[in-house]
Amino acid sequence: MSESSSITKRIVQNGMVAAVYYVITMILVMVPAISQFGPIQIRVSEMLMLLAFFRPDFISGLVIGCFMVNATGAMMGLGFPMDMLFGTLATAIAAVLTSYASPKMFVAALWSVLINGLIVGFEIYFFFNEGTSLSWWLCCAYVAAGEAIAMAIGYAVFMILIRNKGVMNVLAPTHHKEVKF
């Protein structure tokens, strides 16, 4: 495979990651029990953050997908314009740490919980906490709890998927080829 076709393939794959992140989030925003914006949220598409554990090049697709969701949410009045900055920044930092900061998938999954809890919790408390009495720590805890649920789902899904050689061939991991639990 030539270098230009390899680059094209990575761009297409990242476009697919961004699209899947976006579609999952926007479909589930219609489910009343699952809020995608605000202090109490479970953004199930965050489970895709574990793709960065296997392929650091998927970081860009995850960040683009998150930005698209946050921009759409802001335009629809569901989310906040500041989320385009803070939410996307949280995803970028968490994706980099997921990819590089731990050889164990379980620990790597915790980075999203910690980073989103702190950054998005900060955003919600300082910019959008009008009329409520939520403390900063409670905002952080709510966001982290929702993220923990999404990452637990993702961890379970990936634990099943990585046992399938066909899935691993399609995923073509370049990082953490041998998963440590």
KEVOKOL-853397 format. One record per residue (C-alpha): residue number from 1; residue in one letter; x, y, z negated. Coordinates in steps of 0.2 Angstrom, whole numbers, plus 5000, padded with zeros to 4 digits. Layout:
<rec NUM; "A"; <X; Y; Z>>
...
This chain:
<rec 1; "M"; <5000; 5000; 5000>>
<rec 2; "S"; <5007; 5017; 5005>>
<rec 3; "E"; <5009; 5031; 4992>>
<rec 4; "S"; <4996; 5042; 5000>>
<rec 5; "S"; <4983; 5027; 5000>>
<rec 6; "S"; <4988; 5024; 4982>>
<rec 7; "I"; <4985; 5042; 4977>>
<rec 8; "T"; <4968; 5042; 4986>>
<rec 9; "K"; <4963; 5026; 4977>>
<rec 10; "R"; <4967; 5034; 4960>>
<rec 11; "I"; <4957; 5049; 4965>>
<rec 12; "V"; <4942; 5039; 4970>>
<rec 13; "Q"; <4943; 5028; 4955>>
<rec 14; "N"; <4943; 5044; 4944>>
<rec 15; "G"; <4929; 5051; 4953>>
<rec 16; "M"; <4919; 5035; 4949>>
<rec 17; "V"; <4924; 5036; 4931>>
<rec 18; "A"; <4918; 5054; 4930>>
<rec 19; "A"; <4902; 5049; 4939>>
<rec 20; "V"; <4898; 5034; 4928>>
<rec 21; "Y"; <4902; 5045; 4912>>
<rec 22; "Y"; <4890; 5059; 4919>>
<rec 23; "V"; <4876; 5047; 4924>>
<rec 24; "I"; <4876; 5037; 4908>>
<rec 25; "T"; <4875; 5053; 4898>>
<rec 26; "M"; <4862; 5061; 4908>>
<rec 27; "I"; <4850; 5046; 4909>>
<rec 28; "L"; <4852; 5044; 4890>>
<rec 29; "V"; <4848; 5062; 4887>>
<rec 30; "M"; <4830; 5058; 4891>>
<rec 31; "V"; <4829; 5045; 4877>>
<rec 32; "P"; <4822; 5054; 4862>>
<rec 33; "A"; <4831; 5044; 4849>>
<rec 34; "I"; <4848; 5048; 4856>>
<rec 35; "S"; <4853; 5066; 4856>>
<rec 36; "Q"; <4868; 5071; 4867>>
<rec 37; "F"; <4870; 5088; 4861>>
<rec 38; "G"; <4870; 5095; 4843>>
<rec 39; "P"; <4877; 5089; 4826>>
<rec 40; "I"; <4868; 5073; 4827>>
<rec 41; "Q"; <4873; 5065; 4843>>
<rec 42; "I"; <4877; 5048; 4850>>
<rec 43; "R"; <4885; 5050; 4867>>
<rec 44; "V"; <4886; 5032; 4873>>
<rec 45; "S"; <4896; 5036; 4888>>
<rec 46; "E"; <4911; 5040; 4876>>
<rec 47; "M"; <4913; 5021; 4875>>
<rec 48; "L"; <4922; 5024; 4892>>
<rec 49; "M"; <4936; 5033; 4883>>
<rec 50; "L"; <4943; 5015; 4881>>
<rec 51; "L"; <4947; 5015; 4899>>
<rec 52; "A"; <4961; 5027; 4895>>
<rec 53; "F"; <4968; 5013; 4884>>
<rec 54; "F"; <4971; 5003; 4899>>
<rec 55; "R"; <4974; 5016; 4912>>
<rec 56; "P"; <4981; 5033; 4907>>
<rec 57; "D"; <4977; 5039; 4925>>
<rec 58; "F"; <4959; 5038; 4920>>
<rec 59; "I"; <4961; 5052; 4908>>
<rec 60; "S"; <4957; 5065; 4922>>
<rec 61; "G"; <4941; 5056; 4926>>
<rec 62; "L"; <4935; 5055; 4908>>
<rec 63; "V"; <4939; 5074; 4906>>
<rec 64; "I"; <4930; 5079; 4922>>
<rec 65; "G"; <4915; 5068; 4918>>
<rec 66; "C"; <4914; 5076; 4901>>
<rec 67; "F"; <4915; 5094; 4908>>
<rec 68; "M"; <4902; 5090; 4921>>
<rec 69; "V"; <4890; 5084; 4907>>
<rec 70; "N"; <4894; 5099; 4896>>
<rec 71; "A"; <4891; 5111; 4910>>
<rec 72; "T"; <4875; 5103; 4915>>
<rec 73; "G"; <4869; 5103; 4897>>
<rec 74; "A"; <4873; 5121; 4895>>
<rec 75; "M"; <4864; 5125; 4911>>
<rec 76; "M"; <4849; 5115; 4906>>
<rec 77; "G"; <4848; 5123; 4889>>
<rec 78; "L"; <4852; 5107; 4880>>
<rec 79; "G"; <4870; 5110; 4876>>
<rec 80; "F"; <4881; 5125; 4873>>
<rec 81; "P"; <4892; 5135; 4885>>
<rec 82; "M"; <4906; 5133; 4872>>
<rec 83; "D"; <4905; 5115; 4873>>
<rec 84; "M"; <4912; 5116; 4891>>
<rec 85; "L"; <4928; 5122; 4882>>
<rec 86; "F"; <4928; 5113; 4865>>
<rec 87; "G"; <4919; 5097; 4870>>
<rec 88; "T"; <4930; 5095; 4885>>
<rec 89; "L"; <4946; 5099; 4875>>
<rec 90; "A"; <4941; 5086; 4862>>
<rec 91; "T"; <4939; 5073; 4876>>
<rec 92; "A"; <4956; 5077; 4884>>
<rec 93; "I"; <4965; 5076; 4867>>
<rec 94; "A"; <4956; 5060; 4862>>
<rec 95; "A"; <4959; 5052; 4879>>
<rec 96; "V"; <4978; 5056; 4878>>
<rec 97; "L"; <4979; 5049; 4860>>
<rec 98; "T"; <4969; 5034; 4865>>
<rec 99; "S"; <4981; 5030; 4879>>
<rec 100; "Y"; <4997; 5033; 4871>>
<rec 101; "A"; <4996; 5034; 4852>>
<rec 102; "S"; <4992; 5016; 4847>>
<rec 103; "P"; <4996; 4998; 4854>>
<rec 104; "K"; <4980; 4992; 4846>>
<rec 105; "M"; <4963; 4995; 4854>>
<rec 106; "F"; <4953; 4996; 4838>>
<rec 107; "V"; <4965; 5010; 4832>>
<rec 108; "A"; <4965; 5018; 4849>>
<rec 109; "A"; <4946; 5019; 4848>>
<rec 110; "L"; <4947; 5028; 4831>>
<rec 111; "W"; <4956; 5043; 4840>>
<rec 112; "S"; <4939; 5048; 4848>>
<rec 113; "V"; <4930; 5047; 4832>>
<rec 114; "L"; <4943; 5058; 4823>>
<rec 115; "I"; <4946; 5071; 4837>>
<rec 116; "N"; <4928; 5073; 4842>>
<rec 117; "G"; <4922; 5074; 4824>>
<rec 118; "L"; <4934; 5088; 4820>>
<rec 119; "I"; <4934; 5098; 4836>>
<rec 120; "V"; <4915; 5097; 4840>>
<rec 121; "G"; <4911; 5098; 4822>>
<rec 122; "F"; <4921; 5114; 4821>>
<rec 123; "E"; <4912; 5120; 4837>>
<rec 124; "I"; <4895; 5116; 4830>>
<rec 125; "Y"; <4898; 5124; 4813>>
<rec 126; "F"; <4906; 5140; 4818>>
<rec 127; "F"; <4896; 5144; 4834>>
<rec 128; "F"; <4879; 5135; 4833>>
<rec 129; "N"; <4875; 5132; 4815>>
<rec 130; "E"; <4862; 5147; 4813>>
<rec 131; "G"; <4847; 5144; 4803>>
<rec 132; "T"; <4854; 5128; 4795>>
<rec 133; "S"; <4864; 5124; 4779>>
<rec 134; "L"; <4875; 5111; 4786>>
<rec 135; "S"; <4893; 5113; 4779>>
<rec 136; "W"; <4908; 5111; 4791>>
<rec 137; "W"; <4912; 5094; 4784>>
<rec 138; "L"; <4894; 5088; 4787>>
<rec 139; "C"; <4894; 5094; 4805>>
<rec 140; "C"; <4911; 5085; 4807>>
<rec 141; "A"; <4904; 5069; 4798>>
<rec 142; "Y"; <4888; 5069; 4809>>
<rec 143; "V"; <4898; 5071; 4825>>
<rec 144; "A"; <4911; 5058; 4820>>
<rec 145; "A"; <4897; 5045; 4815>>
<rec 146; "G"; <4889; 5047; 4832>>
<rec 147; "E"; <4906; 5045; 4840>>
<rec 148; "A"; <4909; 5029; 4829>>
<rec 149; "I"; <4893; 5021; 4835>>
<rec 150; "A"; <4898; 5025; 4853>>
<rec 151; "M"; <4915; 5018; 4851>>
<rec 152; "A"; <4909; 5003; 4842>>
<rec 153; "I"; <4898; 4999; 4857>>
<rec 154; "G"; <4913; 5002; 4868>>
<rec 155; "Y"; <4924; 4991; 4858>>
<rec 156; "A"; <4912; 4977; 4858>>
<rec 157; "V"; <4909; 4979; 4877>>
<rec 158; "F"; <4928; 4980; 4881>>
<rec 159; "M"; <4932; 4965; 4870>>
<rec 160; "I"; <4920; 4955; 4881>>
<rec 161; "L"; <4926; 4962; 4897>>
<rec 162; "I"; <4944; 4959; 4894>>
<rec 163; "R"; <4941; 4940; 4893>>
<rec 164; "N"; <4936; 4940; 4911>>
<rec 165; "K"; <4951; 4939; 4923>>
<rec 166; "G"; <4940; 4946; 4937>>
<rec 167; "V"; <4936; 4962; 4927>>
<rec 168; "M"; <4954; 4964; 4922>>
<rec 169; "N"; <4960; 4962; 4940>>
<rec 170; "V"; <4948; 4976; 4945>>
<rec 171; "L"; <4953; 4987; 4930>>
<rec 172; "A"; <4971; 4984; 4935>>
<rec 173; "P"; <4978; 4989; 4918>>
<rec 174; "T"; <4995; 4999; 4919>>
<rec 175; "H"; <4996; 5001; 4900>>
<rec 176; "H"; <4992; 4989; 4886>>
<rec 177; "K"; <4991; 4974; 4897>>
<rec 178; "E"; <4991; 4962; 4882>>
<rec 179; "V"; <4977; 4968; 4871>>
<rec 180; "K"; <4981; 4969; 4852>>
<rec 181; "F"; <4965; 4969; 4842>>
